[in-house]
Each structure stands twice: as C-alpha cells, then as structure tokens.
Amino acid sequence: MQFGGIILGFLTSLAISLLAIPSIVTVARNKKLYDKPQGRKSRRREIPILGGLAIFAGTIISLALFSDVYQFPELPYIIAGSVILFFIGIKDDILIIAPWWKLSGQVLAAMIVSIMAGLQIKSPNMLPGINEPGHAMAILITVLVIVFMINSFNLIDGIDGLASGIGICSSLLLGWIFIQSGLVYYALLSFIFCGSLLGFFITMCSAGRIRS
C-alpha cells in the first residue's frame, strides 16, 4: 500500500458520500424522516436524517476496494463493530430505542474491537504512576474509552457540523500519525473515514440538508 493508494481511497469515499446523499435526502423526505429542533439541538428547522448511510456506504465500499484483509487482519472485526453501531444509530433515528439497549450495543461493539481485533490500550505512560495494565484490565479500559468516545460524539451531534468537523480533524491527525508509524492500513482506514465524513460535512454546511 503506497501513499497514492491512501489518497485514492480518500477521494473514493468522498465521492461516494457526495453522490449518495441526494438519494438519501429524497428517501428521508418521502418517508417523512426528519430531525426536529429540540433540547440541546441548535438547529431551528426540521432536516432529513439518515446521513449516516452515506458515511457508512462511503467507508465500507472504499475499504472493500482498497484494503487487504491479509495485510490488515483486524479489519473484519473493526467493520463488525461498526456495523453494530450503524444499525443501532439507524434504528434509534427511526424508532427511538431505550438507552440501555444502545449502551449494550456500544459495549458489544467495543468488546469485539478490543477482544477479537486485539486493539487495546496498554501504554504504561497513559497515566502518571500507572504501570502497564494486565490483559483483562486493558480490555476494560479500552471498552470504557470507546464507549465514552461514542457517547461524547452523540452529545455534540445536535450542533450542526460540530461532530463531523471534529471527526474529520481527528481522522486526519490519526491518519498522519499512522503514516509516520508505518501503519499504512490503519492510515488508509482513517483517511477513508475522513473522506466519507467530509462528503457529509460539505453537503450539510452548503445546504443544511441532512443530519447523520
């Protein structure tokens, strides 16, 4: 995987996201699926939901085109966790589900990533005076951090462009760190996700047409 492949993955996910959103907006309007202004949400008018479909499609299709599962064996488990979160989000947008069901799904997704993919926080320098955690503690810490991050983004999603904007910046930063560390397939994942988010962000900011 060369840097050119990473850029091509980014551009592909961006294009898919941009192309998918008009159709998603049409479906959401026909089905009267709107996000209504209320509570902590800053918007003052109803806008169509399901923007997450475009982000998900751009990311998954681009990963299928450009990634190599033999070189990136953790990817199927990362995708599995993402699929769980995606369907929880879609169902919650349409039907509204109980908080405990959402939390259970988030914990399950985080456990798949932590246990099955083996992605765990083990740095002995993450907190002063804390030694490297054992295996079980590393899993627990990782699951808690992932669930915390998911819900942090959920809390700021009511402010137009904030969650996607932070996601874009975070993905770019992580992508660059992965490149510098030689983790090219993690960099590919980060830049592909960034492209999907950017397509959504451009459409939302230019017309305020859709919500994730």
Kinemage of the C-alpha trace (Angstrom):
@kinemage 1
@onewidth
@group {chain A} dominant
@subgroup {mainchain}
@vectorlist {calphas} color= white
{ca met a 1} P 0.000 0.000 0.000
{ca gln a 2} L 1.546 3.273 -1.173
{ca phe a 3} L 0.587 6.804 -0.188
{ca gly a 4} L -1.130 7.211 -3.574
{ca gly a 5} L -3.468 4.351 -2.666
{ca ile a 6} L -4.395 6.090 0.571
{ca ile a 7} L -5.214 9.304 -1.302
{ca leu a 8} L -7.254 7.344 -3.861
{ca gly a 9} L -9.190 5.681 -1.036
{ca phe a 10} L -9.864 9.101 0.483
{ca leu a 11} L -11.124 10.513 -2.831
{ca thr a 12} L -13.292 7.446 -3.494
{ca ser a 13} L -15.022 7.626 -0.117
{ca leu a 14} L -15.518 11.370 -0.576
{ca ala a 15} L -17.123 10.836 -3.995
{ca ile a 16} L -19.390 8.019 -2.784
{ca ser a 17} L -20.570 10.086 0.169
{ca leu a 18} L -21.297 13.120 -2.008
{ca leu a 19} L -23.129 11.033 -4.614
{ca ala a 20} L -25.185 9.069 -2.074
{ca ile a 21} L -26.552 11.996 -0.091
{ca pro a 22} L -29.062 13.352 -2.687
{ca ser a 23} L -30.772 9.948 -2.911
{ca ile a 24} L -30.784 9.595 0.873
{ca val a 25} L -32.315 13.063 1.256
{ca thr a 26} L -35.061 12.130 -1.216
{ca val a 27} L -35.878 8.886 0.614
{ca ala a 28} L -35.879 10.596 4.022
{ca arg a 29} L -38.236 13.311 2.781
{ca asn a 30} L -40.573 10.827 1.114
{ca lys a 31} L -40.740 8.792 4.334
{ca lys a 32} L -41.008 11.990 6.417
{ca leu a 33} L -37.911 11.090 8.430
{ca tyr a 34} L -36.856 14.395 9.963
{ca asp a 35} L -34.743 15.525 12.882
{ca lys a 36} L -36.814 18.032 14.818
{ca pro a 37} L -35.283 21.011 16.664
{ca gln a 38} L -35.482 20.387 20.395
{ca gly a 39} L -33.447 20.406 23.610
{ca arg a 40} L -29.695 20.768 23.073
{ca lys a 41} L -30.015 20.897 19.284
{ca ser a 42} L -29.002 24.216 17.742
{ca arg a 43} L -30.947 23.870 14.505
{ca arg a 44} L -34.256 25.733 14.185
{ca arg a 45} L -35.902 23.727 11.426
{ca glu a 46} L -36.555 20.116 10.529
{ca ile a 47} L -33.929 18.438 8.353
{ca pro a 48} L -33.820 14.893 6.909
{ca ile a 49} L -31.965 12.223 8.872
{ca leu a 50} L -30.065 9.103 7.696
{ca gly a 51} L -26.911 10.960 6.650
{ca gly a 52} L -25.009 8.170 8.400
{ca leu a 53} L -25.964 5.931 5.473
{ca ala a 54} L -23.743 7.969 3.153
{ca ile a 55} L -20.844 7.934 5.622
{ca phe a 56} L -21.217 4.185 6.140
{ca ala a 57} L -21.503 3.425 2.419
{ca gly a 58} L -18.504 5.563 1.512
{ca thr a 59} L -16.372 3.940 4.192
{ca ile a 60} L -17.339 0.292 3.637
{ca ile a 61} L -17.225 0.382 -0.175
{ca ser a 62} L -13.858 2.144 -0.202
{ca leu a 63} L -12.411 -0.306 2.319
{ca ala a 64} L -13.633 -3.198 0.175
{ca leu a 65} L -11.895 -1.685 -2.852
{ca phe a 66} L -8.574 -0.680 -1.336
{ca ser a 67} L -7.870 -2.728 1.802
{ca asp a 68} L -6.289 -6.172 2.044
{ca val a 69} L -7.625 -8.348 4.840
{ca tyr a 70} L -4.481 -10.479 4.740
{ca gln a 71} L -2.390 -7.400 5.492
{ca phe a 72} L -4.987 -5.948 7.864
{ca pro a 73} L -6.473 -8.920 9.789
{ca glu a 74} L -8.117 -6.665 12.382
{ca leu a 75} L -10.325 -5.046 9.728
{ca pro a 76} L -13.225 -7.586 9.744
{ca tyr a 77} L -13.681 -7.080 13.486
{ca ile a 78} L -13.480 -3.302 13.175
{ca ile a 79} L -16.149 -3.482 10.464
{ca ala a 80} L -18.285 -5.831 12.599
{ca gly a 81} L -18.233 -3.355 15.479
{ca ser a 82} L -19.021 -0.511 13.085
{ca val a 83} L -21.979 -2.407 11.612
{ca ile a 84} L -23.456 -2.882 15.095
{ca leu a 85} L -23.125 0.834 15.850
{ca phe a 86} L -24.515 1.738 12.430
{ca phe a 87} L -27.713 -0.282 12.840
{ca ile a 88} L -28.202 0.946 16.400
{ca gly a 89} L -27.931 4.520 15.131
{ca ile a 90} L -30.330 3.961 12.230
{ca lys a 91} L -32.900 2.223 14.432
{ca asp a 92} L -32.630 4.960 17.052
{ca asp a 93} L -33.156 7.648 14.400
{ca ile a 94} L -36.301 5.971 13.087
{ca leu a 95} L -37.896 4.234 16.088
{ca ile a 96} L -36.059 5.532 19.182
{ca ile a 97} L -34.612 2.730 21.311
{ca ala a 98} L -34.066 2.508 25.060
{ca pro a 99} L -30.765 3.903 26.379
{ca trp a 100} L -29.806 0.552 27.897
{ca trp a 101} L -30.145 -1.169 24.511
{ca lys a 102} L -27.936 1.475 22.932
{ca leu a 103} L -25.352 1.120 25.688
{ca ser a 104} L -25.406 -2.675 25.365
{ca gly a 105} L -24.772 -2.418 21.631
{ca gln a 106} L -21.949 0.046 22.179
{ca val a 107} L -20.297 -2.233 24.749
{ca leu a 108} L -20.655 -5.228 22.412
{ca ala a 109} L -19.070 -3.310 19.528
{ca ala a 110} L -16.230 -2.123 21.769
{ca met a 111} L -15.614 -5.664 23.051
{ca ile a 112} L -15.400 -7.023 19.504
{ca val a 113} L -12.773 -4.421 18.643
{ca ser a 114} L -10.862 -4.922 21.890
{ca ile a 115} L -11.009 -8.715 22.222
{ca met a 116} L -11.390 -10.050 18.677
{ca ala a 117} L -9.270 -7.442 16.899
{ca gly a 118} L -6.847 -7.242 19.813
{ca leu a 119} L -6.831 -3.446 19.830
{ca gln a 120} L -6.229 -2.496 23.442
{ca ile a 121} L -4.841 0.441 25.397
{ca lys a 122} L -1.694 -0.885 27.037
{ca ser a 123} L 0.642 2.097 27.146
{ca pro a 124} L 2.378 2.303 30.524
{ca asn a 125} L 2.617 6.066 30.072
{ca met a 126} L -1.090 6.752 29.634
{ca leu a 127} L -1.457 7.873 33.283
{ca pro a 128} L 1.236 9.014 35.733
{ca gly a 129} L 2.161 6.320 38.227
{ca ile a 130} L 0.222 3.598 36.382
{ca asn a 131} L 2.083 0.523 35.175
{ca glu a 132} L 1.131 -1.405 32.061
{ca pro a 133} L -2.292 -2.975 32.750
{ca gly a 134} L -2.932 -6.697 32.596
{ca his a 135} L -4.889 -8.233 29.729
{ca ala a 136} L -8.314 -8.057 31.403
{ca met a 137} L -7.726 -4.522 32.655
{ca ala a 138} L -6.540 -3.419 29.207
{ca ile a 139} L -9.770 -4.739 27.686
{ca leu a 140} L -11.875 -2.971 30.323
{ca ile a 141} L -10.040 0.331 29.837
{ca thr a 142} L -10.344 0.077 26.053
{ca val a 143} L -14.080 -0.692 26.178
{ca leu a 144} L -14.710 2.218 28.557
{ca val a 145} L -12.726 4.632 26.372
{ca ile a 146} L -14.528 3.546 23.185
{ca val a 147} L -17.982 3.828 24.786
{ca phe a 148} L -17.045 7.219 26.246
{ca met a 149} L -15.937 8.493 22.827
{ca ile a 150} L -19.096 7.208 21.130
{ca asn a 151} L -21.342 8.996 23.602
{ca ser a 152} L -19.226 12.146 23.534
{ca phe a 153} L -19.898 12.406 19.802
{ca asn a 154} L -23.587 11.646 20.387
{ca leu a 155} L -23.804 14.566 22.816
{ca ile a 156} L -22.366 17.112 20.355
{ca asp a 157} L -24.290 15.788 17.352
{ca gly a 158} L -27.084 18.296 17.982
{ca ile a 159} L -24.832 21.188 16.902
{ca asp a 160} L -24.633 21.367 13.114
{ca gly a 161} L -21.239 20.385 11.776
{ca leu a 162} L -19.506 20.004 15.147
{ca ala a 163} L -19.360 16.204 15.398
{ca ser a 164} L -18.440 15.689 11.739
{ca gly a 165} L -15.915 18.540 11.867
{ca ile a 166} L -14.164 17.064 14.904
{ca gly a 167} L -14.307 13.640 13.272
{ca ile a 168} L -12.609 14.986 10.141
{ca cys a 169} L -9.813 16.650 12.118
{ca ser a 170} L -9.330 13.580 14.320
{ca ser a 171} L -9.208 11.220 11.334
{ca leu a 172} L -6.658 13.397 9.553
{ca leu a 173} L -4.464 13.561 12.643
{ca leu a 174} L -4.679 9.824 13.288
{ca gly a 175} L -4.042 9.085 9.619
{ca trp a 176} L -0.879 11.170 9.668
{ca ile a 177} L 0.306 9.515 12.909
{ca phe a 178} L -0.302 6.068 11.403
{ca ile a 179} L 1.667 7.001 8.281
{ca gln a 180} L 4.580 8.194 10.387
{ca ser a 181} L 4.398 4.953 12.390
{ca gly a 182} L 4.340 2.768 9.284
{ca leu a 183} L 0.786 1.521 9.938
{ca val a 184} L -0.384 2.114 6.384
{ca tyr a 185} L -3.649 0.179 6.556
{ca tyr a 186} L -4.724 1.999 9.690
{ca ala a 187} L -3.839 5.205 7.846
{ca leu a 188} L -5.987 4.030 4.929
{ca leu a 189} L -8.917 3.407 7.293
{ca ser a 190} L -8.522 6.863 8.843
{ca phe a 191} L -8.346 8.707 5.528
{ca ile a 192} L -11.247 6.746 4.032
{ca phe a 193} L -13.403 7.585 7.043
{ca cys a 194} L -12.277 11.205 6.767
{ca gly a 195} L -13.365 11.302 3.110
{ca ser a 196} L -16.824 9.956 3.947
{ca leu a 197} L -17.223 12.493 6.751
{ca leu a 198} L -16.018 15.317 4.519
{ca gly a 199} L -18.629 14.491 1.869
{ca phe a 200} L -21.336 14.654 4.523
{ca phe a 201} L -19.868 17.842 6.030
{ca ile a 202} L -19.709 19.642 2.665
{ca thr a 203} L -23.323 18.797 1.848
{ca met a 204} L -24.626 19.696 5.295
{ca cys a 205} L -22.790 23.018 5.501
{ca ser a 206} L -23.602 24.067 1.941
{ca ala a 207} L -27.316 23.452 2.207
{ca gly a 208} L -28.138 22.236 5.715
{ca arg a 209} L -29.891 19.369 4.012
{ca ile a 210} L -29.292 16.338 6.180
{ca arg a 211} L -28.316 15.018 9.608
{ca ser a 212} L -26.276 11.944 10.441
